[in-house]
C-alpha cells in the first residue's frame, strides 16, 4: 500500500503530548505563557497591536464621553453573536464607510478592556479590578461566556466588600449568575449589620424595595433554619444521653461498677476507670431511686427519670427473660396493657433514640419492639 495514502494518526492526548504543558497550553521554543492569557505571547502581541493600531479597522464603537474605539467586524462577529447581529444590521451604511455600533451605560475604558479581550482572550489585572462589574454586564449582554466566568471568579474570590455587596448581588441576579448571587447572599447574611448601613443598601431601599423585602425575608428564614438545627442538635443530645444511660444501666446491673452492682459480684476498690460516660451519674440516680420515699411514677422528678430509663430499657432489651436489670420483664409485660396512644408515643421515642445512635444490632438491645 502506498504510504502516502495512509490516514494521518490522531494527536496524542494533551497530558501525553510533549508539546503541551500540564494546563493544555501549547509550548513553542522558549516562549512563555502569560499567567492571564490562553495563547502564545507572539500571537497575543499581534492581536494587541491590531487592536491598538486599528489597522484597517472597519467598525467604530461609540461609547460614553464621546470616546470612539476602532475595531474589526470579523473579529467582533466571531467573538460575540450579539455583536455579529448588530454588525449585520448596520451593513447598509455603505461599503467604504465604517460601520458604527454604540455601547453606552458603562465607562469607555471598560468597553476598551472588553473589546481587547475579544481580540486576544487576555485581560489586565488592574483593569479587571477596576471594571469587574461593568465587564460582567458586558459579557452577559454580548454573550461572551469565557469573560463572564472570569468576572464571576474575580468577584467571588477577591472583590466582594461590605460597600459593594448589594451592587454585586443585584447585578448577579440581573446577569443570571446563580453561583455568584448565592455566595454574595451568604456574605450579606454574615455581614448584615455593616452592609445595611452602606450606601448600596440605602439606594436599594429607595429604588428596589421588593429586593430589600426578599433579603430580609431570607434573613428571617435562615434564622428559623438555624434555630431548627439547634433544636434538632439539642434533641439528639437528649436521645444520646438516654441511650448512654440505658447502656450504663446494663453495665451496672450485669458487671457492677465502683460501689454499686449485683449482689453476687465482689466490687474492687482499685478497679480501672469505667468506660461508660453515664455511669457515675446513673450510679447516683440509682442510689436516690433506692432510698427515695416518693419513688412512685408520679412522684420525684429524679425517680421519674429512672422509671423512664427502665421503661426504655425494657422496650429495647434483647433478652428480657435473663436480663439482670430490675423490672425489665415486668415492664415488658406491662406494655401489653397500655393504650394505643401511649404505645405509639413510646414507639416514637424508642425509634428516635435508635436513629440518634444507629444502634441496630447492638449487644444489649433489639429493635423488635
N, C-alpha and C positions, 0 to 999 in steps of 0.2 A: 504494500500500500504506500502511496506517495505520502511521505512525512509532512509535506506542506499542506495537505488537506486535513490533517488531524485537527480536531477542535482544540481551542486554547483552554487549558485547565482552569478551573475557578481559583480565585485568590485564596491564600491561607486565611484562617480566622485571624482577627486583629491581634488577639493575645499571643499568637504563634508567629506572626509576621514581624521580622526584624526591622522593617521599615516604619513600624508604628510603635509609639510608646505605650505605657500602661493605660493612658486615658483615651487611646484610639486616635491620637493626633499624629499626622504624618510627619516623619523626620527626614529632612534632606540636608546632607552635609553637616556643617557645624552650626546651622541657623537654629535659634531658639524660638520657642513659642511664647507669646505674651501670656501673662497669667490670666488676663481677662479677655482673651481673644481665641477663636477657634480655628484660625488659619495661619499660614506662614507669614513671617514678617515682611518678606519681599512683596508678596501679593497684597498684603494688608496696606503697605506703603503706597502701592499703585492705586488701590481703591481710594485711599485717603487723599492722594494728590488729585485724582479725578474729581473728587467732591470739592476739595478746597479751591482748585483752579477753575472748576466749572467748564472744562474743555468740551466744546460742542454741546453744551447743555441746551436742552430744548424745553425745559419746564421752569416757570417762575412760581415760587411758593410765596404767597403773600401772608405775612404774619403781623402780629400786633406791633404798634410803634412804627409802622411803615417799612419794616425790615423785609428785604426780599432775599430769598435763598434760591440759588440756581441748582437744578438737578437734572437727571436724565430719565426720561419717561420709561425707557425699557427696564431700568433698574428698579424704579419705584413700582412698576406694574408687576414685576416678578416677586418683589418682596411683600407686597400688600394687595390683596384682591380688592379692597375698598378703593385704594388709590388707582388701581387699574381701571375700575369702573368710572371713576371721576375723570381720568385722562381720556377714556373713550368718549365720554360725553363732551369733552372740550376740544375734540379733533376738528370741529367745523370752523375754528377760528383762523385757519389758514396754515399752509404747509411751511411757510418761511417765517412765520411769527411764533414766538414761544407760547406754548400753552400755559395757562395760568390756573392755579388752584389756590384756595385760601384755607389756612389753618389758623383759626383765631381762638381766643379764650385761654391760651397758655403763653408763658413767656417765649419770646422769639429764640432765646438761647436753648430752651427746652426743645423747640422744634428742630433746631440745628443738631442737637445731640441725637434726637430721634432719627433724622434723615441720615446722619453719619452712620448710625447703627444699621440702617437698611443697606448701606453700601458695604460695610466691612464686618458686620456682626460683632463689632467691638465697641467698648464704651470707656469713658474716662471716669475714674472713681470719684473725683471731685464733682464732676457733672452729675453722676448718679446720686451722690449725697444731697446735692442741691435741688435736683429736679426729679427725684424718685416719684413723687405724687403726680406731677403732670405727665411724666413718661408712662406711668401706669394707665392714665386716662387715654393717652395717645395710642399706646399698644393695644388697648382694648377696643378703642373706636376704629382703628385701622387694621385690626386683626393681624397682629404680629405676636404670635404666642411665645416665641423664644424670649423676646424682650419683656413680655408681661410676666413670665416666670421669674426672670431676673429681678424685676422690680418688686415682686412679691417677696422673694427671698431677702432682698436688702431691707425691706420694710419690716419683715418679721424678725430678723435677727439683729438689726443694728439701729434702726431709725425710729422706732416707736418710743415716744416720751409722753409724759402726762399732759404736755401742752398740745401735741398734735394727735393724740389717740382718737379723739372724736372725729377729726377730719379724715384720718385714715380709715376709721370704721365706716363712715358714710361712703367714702369712695370705694371701699371693698365691696359694699353692698351694691353700689351702682355698677361696678365693673365686673360683677359676677366672679368674685374671688372668695369662695367659701372658706378655704383654709385660713386665709389672711383675716377675714372677718371674725372667725372663731377665736384665733389667737388674740386679736385685739380686744374682742369682747371679754375674754378672760382677764386680760390686762386691765381693762376698765373696772371689772368687778373687784380685782385685787387692790386697785388704787383709786377707789371711788371718791374718797374724801378730797384728795388733791385735784382729781380730774373734774369734779363737779364745781370747783372754784376757777376753772380755766376759762379763757376767752372762747374756746371752741364750744364748750358746754353752753355758755351764755347765748352764743349765736344759734346753736341748735335749738335751744329752748324757745327762742323767738321765731325761728323760721321753720322748724320741723318738730312740732310738739308731739306728733304721733310717734316719732322715733324715740323721743325722750320717754314717753309713756311706756314703750316697749322695753327700753333698757331698765327702767325702774321696775317693771313687772318681772323681768328676768332676774333682777336682784332679789326680789321677794321669793321667786320660785327657787333660786339657788339657796336662799336662806332656809326655806322649808325643806329642801332636799338635804341640806347639811344637818338640820335638826333631826330629820328622819333617820339619817345614817347614824347619828349619835345615839338615838333611841334604840336602834337595832343592835348597835355595838354593846350598849349597856344591858339590853335584854339578853343578848347572847352570853355576856359575862355571868349573869344570874344563872342561866342554864348550865354553864360550865361549872360554876360553884356547886350547884345541886348535884351534878354528876360526880364531881370530886368528893363531895360529902358521902354519897352512896358508896363510892369505891372505898373510901376510908372506913366506912361502917363495916363493910365486908371484911376488910383487913383487921379491924379491931376485934370483931366477933369471932373470926376464924383463927388469927395468929396471935392476937394480943399486941399491945404497944404501950411502952412506958409503964404506967401504973395501972392500966386497965386492960382486961381481956377475959377470955372464957375461964370458967372455974377450974378446968383441968390443965391449964397452962401455968408454967412457972416463969414469971417475968424476970428478966435480967436487968439489974440496975445499970450496968455498964454496956448496954446494947448499942449498936450503931444507930446513927440518926435515922429517923423514919423518912422514907422516900415519898410518902403521901403528904402533899402540902396541906390538906384539910384536916389532917389527923389531930393536931393539937387543939384546934377549935372544936372539933367534934367530940373529943375526949371531955372537954369542959361541959359541952352541951349534954352528953350522956350522964355525967355526974349530977348535973342540975335536974335532968329528967327523972333520975332515980330517986332523988330526995325531995322533989317539989310536991307541995301539998295540993296544988291546983293542976295536977297532971292531966286532967281530962282534956279532950279535944277542943273544948270551948273555953279553956282557961288561960294559963300563962302564955305569953307570946313566944317564949323560948320553947315551951313544950309543943306549941302549935308547929313550930319549925321542925321539931323532932318527929312529930306524927307525920308531917308531910314527907320527910325523908324516908321514914319507914314504909309509908304507903307507896311512894315511888319505887322503892327497892322491891317491894312485893310484886309490883306490876312488871318489873324488868328481870326479876330473878330467874335464872335458867334452871335451878334445881330447888324448888320450894320445899320438897319433902325432906331433903337432907341439909337444908340451909341452917346455919347456926345463928343467923340474925334473929333476934326476938320478934315474935308475932308475924313472921314472914308468911307462914302457911295460913294462919288465921285471917290475916288481912287479904290474902289472895282469895280465900273462900267468901269473905265479906263482899268482895266486888260483885259477886253474882246477885246480891240483894239490892245493889244501888239502882237508882232511877236511871233512865236512859240519858237524861240531861247531865247528871253527874258523871256517868260513864264516858260520855262524849268529851266533857271538859278534861277529865283525867287523860284520856287518849291523846288529845291535842297537846297537852303539856308534856307527856312522855315522848311524843314524836319530835317536839321541838328540842328537847334535851338530847335525844338521839342524833338529830341533824346537827346540832351545835358541836358535837364531839366526834361524829362519824364512828360510833361505837358498834356498828354491826359486826357481829362475831367476836365481841369482847369476851374475856374469860369468865366474867362474873354474871353477865346479863344476856338476856334473849329478847328479841323483838316480837316474839309470838305472844301478843297481848290481846 
